[in-house]
């Protein structure tokens, strides 16, 4: 007898999961990554093309259902989700599920918070526990689709798989029954988009694709709630997501083995640096080698790396003169050279034209040499190996089994909170410390909060309030 479609397991999870099913680790990590993601989205308000994007969205439709973070414009929920998803991903600072190659929060959180605002405006405030559970369900659906893929990344999974996760989370908030959840997932599939071409070119459209799928998720749940039917076998059916977007290279047994057994929010990795996650290994190795051997950064004359195929393919790109911020963040050699030159690689470095065009950084970037290892997993980020050569000929090397930020090499609680506070200061309108502390406290207390939509209001910085930080 044929096995049932994997969509049935996803629908059962969306409709059947309960707050009590979330163990203490999952609840804690959900708050940790919610705080991290809000901070990154606040910092992202200063990202490339944010202002013209928001101005353009304002001409696409009228309504005041949801809030654009930091600047406070009120837009229809789908349009606010585009803006906030873009702000969340445009700095390349948002958390990632390494095994899935998915940044789930960019799509899921932007759609879910806009949806919660819309429900609150309709007299149905979303309790904090319901919000956190829906968030964890959405993360599960997005990342399990990524984990099921056994071939190399072909499309931009944070957008494509993320849209399914956002639709699942919103369907749970809306209280849809099993049939309607199937329709919601079918309707989001009908709108799924997201290619890697913007990644190759360093285009802001990369993060906007995440927003387009967040909007699609909101619209998909609206269609399902209206009783409009959609195709159901949209994951592993003959023309389903895994067959088309993942080129038929998949194993749904990976989903069955994990769904309802391991909450994927506990497997998310922080991004300590606002650059492609695949560039983090070299900075982590340089930091560790310097701490272990005490050399000066200025003594480094060459860096070598042996990295998995995914790293080589996506961030092994050549250094170019005067790169755009998006290109620079996705160039391992440039990121390594920036750290060697400045001792940090954070938001200010990647938005400063003097840094992006610094001849000394580009000279250092030319000293970084990468080779591809024989890792058979096309989606693996680690292990990685790096070596540095110093001016006196001394050579130091190390193997990284996990890069800093991974669940097995996590940020501490204080490092997570310090990142959040830095991010709030890098917003287009820097957030006053007292307001940042209030948002931090709201996330800490979200389990008992009567209305999760209050989080969105706490992100808004009135013009002039952030001066002097």
N, C-alpha and C positions, 0 to 999 in steps of 0.2 A: 504494500500500500504506500502511495506517495506521501512524503512528509508534508506537513502543513506549511503554508507560506510563512516566512519569517515575520511578515506584517502582523500576524496574529499574536506573536510573542510581544511585539512592541506595543500593540493596542492593549493587551492584558496588563502590561507594565504601566501604561499611562492611566488606565482606569482603575487598576487594582492596588497600586502602591499606597501605603498609609504612612503618616508621620511616625508612627511607632516602628516602622521598618528601618528608619534612618538611625544607625547607631551613633554613638557619641562622636566617633571620628568623622563621620560624614557630616554631622551637624556643625562641628567645629570648622571643618575645611570649607563648608559652604559659606560660612561667615567670613573666613579668611580670604577666600577668593572673591567674595562679593565686595569686601572692602578694597582689595587690590584693584578690582575692575573699575569701581567707581573712581578711585584715585587716578587710574590711567585714563579713563574717559574725561575726567576734569582736566588733566594735563593736555589731553588731545584737543581741547578747544583752541589751543594755540598752534595746531598743526597746519600743514600746507592745505590751502584751498577751503578751509572750514568756512570762512566768512562768505565767499561767493556761493558755496553749496547751500548754506542756510538761506541766503537771500533768494536763491533759485527755488528752493523748496517752498518758500512763502508764496510763490506765484503758481504753484501746482495745485493749490486747493486751500479753502478757508476752513477754519475750525479751531477749537482750543481744547482738544482732548488731552494733549500730553505736552510735556515740557522738554525743550532743548536744554541739556545740561549746561550750566554755567551762565550762558547768555540769557536764558529764560524765555525765549520766544515760545508762544503756544501755537501748536500745529495739530492737524489731524494725527492720530496715533501712528499711522503708517509712515508719515513724513518725519515725525519726530524720531521714530525708530531708525530711519535712514541716517539722520544727522548724528544720533547718539552712537550708532554702530560704527559710523565712520570715525567719530572722535575716539572711540574705544580702540580701534585698530590702527589708526593712521600713524601712530608713533612706533609701531612694532614693539609695544611694551606689555601687551596683554598675555595672560597665562595661556598655556598650551598643554594639550594631551599628546605626549611625544609618540606613544605607540600608534595613535590614530592619525597623527599629523593634522590635528584640528585645534583651532582656537575657539572653544565653544561659547565662551562668555560674550564675545563681541556680538554674535547674532542672537543668542538666547536671552541675555540680560537686557539688551536694548529693546527687543520686542516685548519681553515679559513686563518690564517696568512701565512701558507705554500702555500695555494692556491693562495693568493694574490701575494706572491713572484713569483710564477710560471707564473701567468698572466702578471706581470710586465716584466719578462724576455722575454715574447712573444710579447711585445709591447703593452700590454693592461693594463696599470696601473689602480689600483682600487682607485677611489676617497674616501676620508675619510668618507663622508656621506654614500656612498654605502656600505662600510665596516661595519660601525656601524649599519646600517639597517639590513644587512645580519646577523650580530652578534645577534641582538635582535630577528630576526626570528628564528635563530637556537636555542637560549635559550628558546623561546616559545615552539617549537616542542619538545625539550628534556623534559622540565619540565611539559608540559601538558600531555605527556604520563605517567609521574610519578604520576601526580594528578589524572589521570583516574583510577589508580590501587586502589582497595579497600581492597586488602588482604595484608598480611605481605610480606616484601621484600624477594624474593626467589633467584634472581640473582643480580649482581652488577649493579644497575641502572645507575650510572655515566658512565659506559661503554656501556651498552645496549641501554638505552634511549638516551644517549649522542651521539651515532653513528647516530641515526636518525636526531638529531638536527644538527650535523655537515654536514650531507648530504644535509639537507634542506638549510643551510646557503651557502654551496658551490654551490648548484644548482641555488640559487638566484644570486650569483656572476657571474656564467657562463651564465646567461640569458636563462636558459632552459625553454621551453614551458611546458604546463601542462602535456602532455603525457610523456615528458622526465623526469619531476620531479617525476611522478609516477614510472617510470623505475629506477630512482636513489634511491628512497626509497625502492623499491623492491630489488634492487641489494645490498643495505647496509644490508637489513634484511637477505639476503642469507649469509652474512659474520658475523652476530652479534654473539658476545661471551662475556663472563664475569661472573664468578661464585663468590660466597662469601667464598669459601674455603681459598683463600689467606688472606681474612680478618680475618678469624678464627685463622689462623696460624701466622699472622703477616709477611706475605711474600711480598717482593718487587713486585711480580707478580701482586699484586692488581693494582698498578698504571700503570703497563705495559699493562694491559687489556684495560685501557682507551686509551692508544696509539694505540693498535691494531684496535680499532674501529674508531679512527681518520684516520688511514691509510685506513681502509675499506671505509670510506666516500669519500675520494679522488678517490679511484679506482671506486667506485660506480658511481660517477658523470662522470668519464671518459667513463665508459661503456655506460651510458645513452646518453652522447654526441655523441657517436659513433653509436647510433641508435639501440643498442642491447636491446631487450625486456626483461622485468623481470615481476614477478608476481605483481599484483596491490593491491589486497585486503589484504595487509600485516599487518594491524593494528588489526582489529576486525574480519577478515575473519576466516573461520573454523580452519585454522592452523596459524593464525596471531599472532603477537607479544603478544597482551594482553591475548590471550587464552593460549599460551604456556609459555611464560616467566613470566606472572603474574597469571598463573594457572586458567584463566577464571574468576578471581575476578576483575571486572572493571565496570566502568560507563562512557561511552563516552559522556554522557550528561554534564559531568564536563568540557570536552573540548569545546563542543558547547557553553556553557555558558560564556566562558572566551576568546576564540580565537577572535582576532580582537577587543576586548573590554578592556582587561587589559593586558598590556605588563608585562610579568613575570620577566623581568629584575628589575622591581621596587619591586619585592617580594624576591629578593635574600638577604641572610644573610652573613655578614662578619664572618670570623673566627678570633677572637682576639688571639687565641692560636693555635700552630701547632700540634693539636691533633684532634681525632675524634670529630666532632661537638657535639656528644651526651655526651662527657665528659665536655663540657664547662659550663653546668649548675652548677656543684659543685664548680668550681673555681669562677664563677660569684657570687654565694651565699656566699662563704667564703670571697671574697673581700668586698661585701656589708655588711656582718655582722661585719667584722672587722672595717670598716669605721663607722658603726652606733654605735658600742659599745666600740671601742677603746682597745680591748684586744690584747695581743701579740700572734703572730702565735705560738710561742713555748709553749703557755698555752693550746693549743688544745690537748685533749687526746682522743677524739672520734668524729666521723662524722657519722650522719645517713642521709639516703635519701629515699624518696618514689618517684619513677620515673615511667614513662609510660613503657609498654611492650617493645617498640622498644629500649629504652635506656637499659633496663635490658638485652635484648637479644644480643645486639651488643657490648656493652662496660661494661657490668656487669661481665666480665670474671675475673677469679681469678688472683691475683698478683703472679708472679713467679720470682725466683731468676735470675738475669742477663738477663732480657728480651731483645729481639732485639728492636731497635728503633720503628719499625712498631707495634710490640706487645704492647710496653709500651704506645704509643700514643692512643691505642684503649682499654686501661684498665683504667676505671674511678678511681679506687682506687689508682693506681700509679700516675695518673695525679694530683689528689687531694693532695697526699702526697708530690709530688714534689713542688707544690705551697706552702704548709705549711712549707716545709724545706727551700726553697730558696726565697720565696716571688715573684716568677715568674715561668712561664712555657713556655719558648720560644725555639727557634731553638737550642741554645747552650746546653740547658739542655737535649734535647733528642738525641744529638749525642755525648755526653760525657760518656765514659764507667764508669768513676768514679761516675757519677750520676745514671746511669742505674743499677749499682751494689751496690749502697750505702745502707748498712744495716739499717741506720736510716730511710731512705725513705721506705724501705720495712716493717720496724716495724710500721711506721705510716700507711702504706697501709692496714695493718691488722686491724687497728682501724676503717676503713671505712666499714659501714654496709648499704647494700641496700635492699629495699623491693620493689616489683612491685605493682603499684596501679591498680585500676580497669578501667583505661581509655579504652573505647571500640574501639578506633581508632588504628589499628596496625601500622600506620605510623606517629603517633603523637610524637613530641619531648617534648611538654609541655602541661599543667603546671607541674612543679617539686617542691618538698618540701625538704628542708634540715634543719638539726639542728646540732649545735656543742655543745659539752660538754667541759668545761675548767677544769683545774687541781683543782680548788677550788670548783668544783661541779656546778658552774653556767652554765646555759643552754640558748642558744639563737637559735631561729628558724625563718625561713621565707619561703614564697611561691614565686616562680618565675612564673609569667604568660608568660613572654618572656625572653629568655636568651640574654645577651649582644651580640650585633651584628645583632639581628633580625630587620626587618624593623620597628618594633614598639619600639625597643631599640637600635637604630643604633649607629655605630661609628660616631663621628664627622668628618668633612672634615679633620681637622688637625690630628686626630687619624689615619685616612686612609692614609694620606700622610706620617705620622711618621712610620707607618708599612711598607710602600713601601721603605722608606729610610733605615730602619733597614734591610730589606730583601736584598737590593742591596749590603749591606756590608757583608752579609753572603754567598755570591756566592763563588763557587770554586775559581774564580778569583774575589776578591772584586771589585766592580765597583767604580771608582773615583767619588767623589761627583759632580763634574762638569758634568760628563757624565750622572749621575742619574738625575740631574736637567734638562739636555737636553731631556732625555726620558720623564720626567714628563711634560715638556712643549709641547712636541710633542703630547702626549695624550690630554692635555688640548686643543690644537689647531687642533685636528684631523678632526673636521667637515669641515674645510676649506683646508685641506691638499690634494694635487693632487695625492699622491701615499701612501696608507696605508702600503705598504711593507717596507717603511723606518723604521717602528717600529722595525722590526726584526734586521735590521742592527745596530740600536742603542743599542741593548742588548749585542753586542759583545764586550768583554773586551780583549784587547791585553795583552799577557803574560807580567807580570811585571808592568802593568799600575796601578793596584789596590793596590800596596804595600803602606804601611804607613797609611792606613786608620784605 
